[in-house]
Amino acid sequence: MKINDRLKKIGDLVEANSFCLDVGCDHALLDIYLVKQNKNIKAIASDVKEGPLEQAKINIKKEKLEEKIEVRLGNGLETYSDEVDTVIISGMGGRNIIGILKNNLKTTKKIKTLILSPNNYIEDVKRFCCKIGFFIENEELVKDKKFIYQIIVLKKGKKRYTKEEYFFGPKLLEKKGKLFYEYYERELKSREILLELLPKNFIMKRRQTKKEINYLKNVLKN
């Protein structure tokens, strides 16, 4: 069963012997990939919509993985149960992800590992997770067609980060590499365009955008 590069990268970051809850699983392609890797992984494929879950059930049955993947209908972390140690949320807006974690804070604090890949507001997601008792264990960039996505692996614990580390990602700053420069060159261009378009009376937004442009220029020249 074909899986895109973003989901494959997420799957490769899941540790052996994990019990995963995939929130917003769509057709369960990630869950199928996970349990076929021979890493003793079990999964709950969860979605708020019945349509995708019906297709997920068909896909799971086709692969004869009913014993390793359970399908649950529910919103956010409502489908969590205590055997779960890893929660995966991918392909949603960052503020939606924060909402899911915040609305079920008691459950969120039980989770050992979060693997998140927001479509936007990535810095906000990192800050929120670190505020509630997680630290950033790993970060990866993956190019899927013309888009570059961030994937964040968070574990229970506390670490302090600078503003620059939150902005770029502490692990991404350590690793850098070709994709890092491509990704943040795009971020620089988008902010330069934004600054040109922002009205003069948007003082705080202009100030923040200028600060981010300086961050980007300083890191990209090294």
Stockholm file with secondary structure:
# STOCKHOLM 1.0

chainA/1-222         MKINDRLKKIGDLVEANSFCLDVGCDHALLDIYLVKQNKNIKAIASDVKEGPLEQAKINIKKEKLEEKIEVRLGNGLETYSDEVDTVIISGMGGRNIIGILKNNLKTTKKIKTLILSPNNYIEDVKRFCCKIGFFIENEELVKDKKFIYQIIVLKKGKKRYTKEEYFFGPKLLEKKGKLFYEYYERELKSREILLELLPKNFIMKRRQTKKEINYLKNVLKN
#=GR chainA/1-222 SS CCCCHHHHHHHHHSCTTCEEEEETCTTSHHHHHHHTTSSCCEEEEEESCHHHHHHHHHHHHHTTCTTTEEEEECSGGGGCCTTCCEEEEESSCHHHHHHHHHHTHHHHTTCSEEEEECSSCHHHHHHHHHHTTEEEEEEEEEEETTEEEEEEEEEESCCCCCHHHHHHCHHHHHHCCHHHHHHHHHHHHHHHHHHHHSCTTCHHHHHHHHHHHHHHHHHHTC
#=GC SS_cons         CCCCHHHHHHHHHSCTTCEEEEETCTTSHHHHHHHTTSSCCEEEEEESCHHHHHHHHHHHHHTTCTTTEEEEECSGGGGCCTTCCEEEEESSCHHHHHHHHHHTHHHHTTCSEEEEECSSCHHHHHHHHHHTTEEEEEEEEEEETTEEEEEEEEEESCCCCCHHHHHHCHHHHHHCCHHHHHHHHHHHHHHHHHHHHSCTTCHHHHHHHHHHHHHHHHHHTC
//
